Amino acid sequence: MNNKQKLLEGPPGRSLLLFALPIIFGNLFQQFYNMADSVIVGYFVGEDALAAVGASYAFTNVFIMVAIGGGIGASVLTSQYLGAGKNSEMKTSVYTFLITFALFSTLLACFGFLFNPFVLSILNTPENIYNDAVLYLQIYFIGLPFMFMYNVLAANFNALGKSGIPLGLLLFSSLLNILLDILMVIFFRMGVSGVAIATVIAQGISAAISFIILMMQLGDYPAQDKPRLYSPAMLIKGTKIAIPSIVQQSIVSIGMLLTQSSVNQFGSSALAGYSAGMRLESIGIVPMIGTGNAVSTFTAQNLGARQTKRILQGYHASYGIIIGFSLILFLLCQLFYQPMLSAFVKIDVSPVAYQTGVAYLRFIGCFFCVIGFKAITDGVLRGSGDVLVYMIANLINLTIRVSVAKICSPIYGIQVIWYAVPMGWLANFILSFCWYRTGHWKRKALVQRNPDAAKQPVKALRQ
């Protein structure tokens, strides 16, 4: 059975799980891709280097989430065209957003390169790590367009139902990044700058290979008419979904960035521990976000095919997937926190950092199901293009996280910063779920189904 048919036919829960797993594993490799920098500099350079990369991570992760959110949002249009059997428009959508994000990411790279010292300053980055953090970010932003293009390309593979391709590419890229990290830091002793250079090289190679494979894959979808290279109308339509999707994907990272100044007041050791816990949290939420992204593509394709009942079945089944992942993550955080945190900080060398990381990880491990429920509900709204309330809910999530951290942490201590996280997730889920229950999203299909879609040759849909 081909990839498109897997999402439009068969048991919805099984279809979702099989489609979501490559997305989840791919996103995990992307986290390992970034986490390798922290592990290697923490062990082979020192606590200050770990804190510098950690301070940079909150900033860079905002851009990563913008890329992922933009790609997912734009790919909703691609998925709906595919589900409706409109291959010409589907290809035009792919081309339009690849060109748009290439230009957009170049502008963001210039902004990040020029203004990262100012951002680090207003975040009260400790003086002993400030210069290393600036250096890391300046190198990182040189390669930002590569990272952006890879994530947009990966979103397009997922929109086509080919979630296994980004997984293979990320596996290759992650291993390459780790090898280059080791080479730059251990053998060339380049420290923080070495891990940044390794990341840029690995991302550039991955983006180039991804682009070539996507162009080859699009050849398997015969177009009814010659696709256009660029469509301003599609850009406007897709941007209406992409912007709320960027907001949703970026909430966690923006929250980390805006609350980092609250963490910084407790010193570089606490920041190192928080950074380690934050990296592990980023891994923990991957199955939740990945399942939500799978629900988004599932919803978009089935709405394009006018299979609303199947969307409801898939959404209900996704709760079981989230609960299963949550139980596994809870046990890992409560039973194996020591070996996980020891990968970042040495207990005997950095006791404050270690204890901070333990407190953060064990607490947040109890609440991964909440962000999972939020993610799958947001996925239905995003996949249908019904994004206004969904965006508002995510902004309320961000407001709760930042305001509680800013107001309460100077009074009650650093732990308040992570107490605010599940509060924001829960408020987001409740608002999104209440809007989902209205059924407004069922009437938000962006494209009309092609009546000849069922007559397309099998070659057009083959894996």
Secondary structure, DSSP 8 states (H G I E B T S, - for coil): --HHHHHHSS-HHHHHHHHHHHHHHHHHHHHHHHHHHHHHHHHHT-HHHHHHHHHHHHHHHHHHHHHHHHHHHHHHHHHHHHHTT-HHHHHHHHHHHHHHHHHHHHHHHHHHHHHHHHHHHHTT--HHHHHHHHHHHHHHHHTHHHHHHHHHHHHHHHHTT-THHHHHHHHHHHHHHHHHHHIIIIIS--HHHHHHHHHHHHHHHHHHHHHHHHHHHHTTS--SS---S--HHHHHHHHHHHHHHHHHHHHHHHHHHHHHHHHHTT-HHHHHHHHHHHHHHHHHTHHHHHHHHHHHHHHHHHHHTT-HHHHHHHHHHHHHHHHHHHHHHHHHHHHSHHHHHHTTS-TTT-HHHHHHHHHHHHHHTT-HHHHHHHHHHHHHHHHHT--HHHHHHHHHHHHHHHHHHHHHHHHH-THHHHHHHHHHHHHHHHHHHHHHHHTGGGG--SS---TTGGGS-GGGG--
